[in-house]
Amino acid sequence: MATSEDSAPVPKMLYFKHVARILIFYFVGLSIFFVSGFTIFKVLFADTERTVVPDVVGRLFLGEHNKLREDFKVDLKPAYLVQYPYGYILAQNLTPGKSVDKNTKLELLVNFSDAIVQVPKLVGFSEDLVDGSIASLPVGGRIFSLRKGVITRVFSAQPKREVLAQFPPAGTPVIPNTPVSLLISDGPAPAGAPQASAAPKLEKGLAVSIALNAAYHLKKPAVISLKKTDKADENAALLSDAVVGEKEIQLEVGTLEESLASGKSAIDLEDLPFTQLVVAAKKWGEADAVLTIARREPVANEDGSLYSEYYLVRNSSPLPVFRRRDDAFDVYRDYYTPVTAAPVAAKTNEPAQTTIVGETQQAAPVAEVQKPDKTVRLKADTL
């Protein structure tokens, strides 16, 4: 006999709930299926959005950052070059005109310095005038100053207390209070003075251009050995005291090698002006020859000379160069031969020595200056 419980009809609402749950389940599943399929199709077959890398070097970042951030992930690297205005874009790591994916990382080297002071010309002037020349440098209605750096003295044919070389070179833009290292003449060496007493001390940390100028005035060629360093202040500077020998001067010079963190890309800085570089060892003519390297200036000096610096080096030595936009160097074969000191009573029959290019003779008449065997002009864009 059937009970009242068995014969009771199933409520209609319960039936519709079961059907609704099944429909929702199928709807969610189909939605996931179609969305996933569309996404996969988009990734596999749709074209990725592309953009062209603009050339922004030479422009101000404030005028470019809005447009750049629409297409790139912009990463700024600071620089402090006072010859450019604040916000000036110095370099970029992506090649202009190249097509890349949107949101590609774009590294920009941007100038964050706003002080501009140019190093005055000190070479050729008396040491007495140096302090006044660097103490008052008017720029934009304000007065800035520089300070003396390392002072090195050396016997030379030039008058006593005359500035023979400076670093940084004249015209270099620097921040205020930058030290300016000087090579100063002590006048001609006393007759019969021991060689050891005439040799200057070229100490660790000295700008190598000062050491090379000293070698020129000492008539002892420099032999340069390079050593990699990750410290910016050791770049093109002596890493140890120079070894001043009887026939040559040995210099250990630092060359900066930037160490980059993982995932970081380097920006090529070769096109920047006022950059301290080290020119790779080059061979000019005969091996182990003594060469004079002269920096040529576009405008003649007051004495009519076209040169501002003289380096005396052994052939095949690498050369540190404080590069400027239109730098040019003349390389001369040097026919000067050092004469060893002879006893006072002894007579010498050695012929007169030939001058190094640019040297002012104040001794007895000498043979006519010989023309260089070979002249090589090193420009900034070839280093």
HELIX and SHEET records of a PDB file:
HELIX    1   1 LYS A   12  PHE A   45  1                                  34    
HELIX    2   2 PHE A   61  ASP A   71  1                                  11    
HELIX    3   3 GLU A  127  LEU A  129  5                                   3    
HELIX    4   4 VAL A  130  ALA A  135  1                                   6    
HELIX    5   5 GLN A  195  ALA A  198  1                                   4    
HELIX    6   6 VAL A  208  LEU A  218  1                                  11    
HELIX    7   7 ALA A  232  GLU A  234  5                                   3    
HELIX    8   8 ALA A  380  THR A  382  5                                   3    
SHEET    1   A 2 ARG A  50  VAL A  52  0                                        
SHEET    2   A 2 SER A  99  ASP A 101 -1                                        
SHEET    1   B 3 PHE A  72  ALA A  79  0                                        
SHEET    2   B 3 THR A 104  ASN A 111  1                                        
SHEET    3   B 3 ILE A  89  GLN A  92 -1                                        
SHEET    1   C 2 VAL A 117  GLN A 118  0                                        
SHEET    2   C 2 PRO A 173  VAL A 174 -1                                        
SHEET    1   D 2 LEU A 137  VAL A 139  0                                        
SHEET    2   D 2 ARG A 142  PHE A 144 -1                                        
SHEET    1   E 3 ARG A 147  VAL A 154  0                                        
SHEET    2   E 3 PRO A 179  SER A 185  1                                        
SHEET    3   E 3 VAL A 163  PHE A 167 -1                                        
SHEET    1   F 3 ALA A 222  THR A 229  0                                        
SHEET    2   F 3 ILE A 249  LEU A 256  1                                        
SHEET    3   F 3 VAL A 243  VAL A 244 -1                                        
SHEET    1   G 2 THR A 275  VAL A 279  0                                        
SHEET    2   G 2 LEU A 319  ARG A 323 -1                                        
SHEET    1   H 3 TYR A 307  ARG A 314  0                                        
SHEET    2   H 3 VAL A 290  ARG A 296 -1                                        
SHEET    3   H 3 ALA A 328  ARG A 333 -1                                        
END                                                                             
